[in-house]
Amino acid sequence: MPEERWHVSSAVVTVAHGEREAVQDRIMALGGVELHGGDATRLIVTIEGNSTGQLGDRLTEINLMPGVLAANMVFEHAEETEEPPCHST
């Protein structure tokens, strides 16, 4: 079986005042994304996928959501696996 790359990144999503719940719901509807906490104007998420490009595309999608002021990648990790550990993408 060929080895695959598995990538995970964390991101901070800054949301407009009063938009946290709506943005949170939109983010949770995306595949390969998990919410890990936050406060009234920031959400902490992780994004999983098979390439840096896939993570970047998902981050761009989050950036373009209504109510999102900014979504910034904080960390990325990649490793080779026989089977990707993420099951949500």
C-alpha positions in Angstrom: 0.0 0.0 0.0 1.5 3.4 -0.9 2.2 5.8 1.9 0.1 8.9 2.1 0.7 12.3 3.7 -1.5 13.4 6.6 -1.6 17.1 7.5 -3.1 18.8 10.5 -3.1 22.5 11.3 -4.5 24.7 14.0 -6.1 28.1 13.3 -7.5 31.0 15.2 -10.7 32.4 13.7 -11.7 35.9 14.7 -15.4 36.6 14.4 -17.5 39.8 14.4 -19.2 40.7 17.6 -22.4 38.7 18.0 -21.6 36.3 15.2 -19.8 33.5 17.2 -22.7 31.0 17.2 -23.5 31.4 13.5 -19.8 31.1 12.5 -19.3 28.2 14.9 -22.2 26.3 13.2 -20.9 27.0 9.7 -17.4 25.8 10.7 -18.7 22.6 12.4 -20.6 21.8 9.1 -17.3 21.5 7.3 -15.6 18.1 6.9 -12.1 17.7 8.4 -12.5 20.6 10.9 -12.9 20.4 14.6 -13.7 23.1 17.1 -11.6 23.2 20.3 -12.8 26.3 22.2 -12.6 30.0 22.1 -14.2 33.0 23.5 -16.8 35.6 22.4 -14.7 36.7 19.4 -12.2 33.9 18.7 -12.5 30.2 17.9 -9.7 27.7 18.0 -10.0 25.0 15.2 -8.0 22.2 13.8 -8.1 21.2 10.1 -7.1 17.8 8.8 -6.4 16.7 5.2 -4.0 15.0 2.8 -2.0 18.1 1.7 -1.0 21.6 2.6 -3.2 22.8 -0.3 -6.2 21.1 1.1 -5.7 22.7 4.5 -5.2 26.1 2.8 -8.4 25.7 0.7 -10.4 24.9 3.9 -8.8 27.9 5.7 -9.8 30.2 2.8 -13.3 28.8 2.9 -13.5 29.7 6.6 -12.0 33.2 5.9 -14.8 33.9 3.3 -17.7 32.9 5.7 -20.1 35.7 6.7 -19.1 36.9 10.2 -15.5 35.9 10.0 -13.0 38.8 10.3 -9.9 36.7 9.9 -8.8 33.0 10.0 -5.1 32.5 10.6 -3.1 29.3 10.5 -1.0 29.0 13.6 0.7 25.6 13.2 0.9 22.8 10.7 2.2 19.2 11.0 2.6 16.6 8.3 3.6 12.9 8.4 3.6 9.9 6.2 1.2 7.1 7.1 0.0 4.0 5.5 -3.5 5.0 6.3 -4.5 8.6 7.1 -5.5 8.9 10.8 -8.3 11.4 10.0 -11.6 10.0 9.0 -13.6 13.2 8.6 -12.2 14.2 5.2 
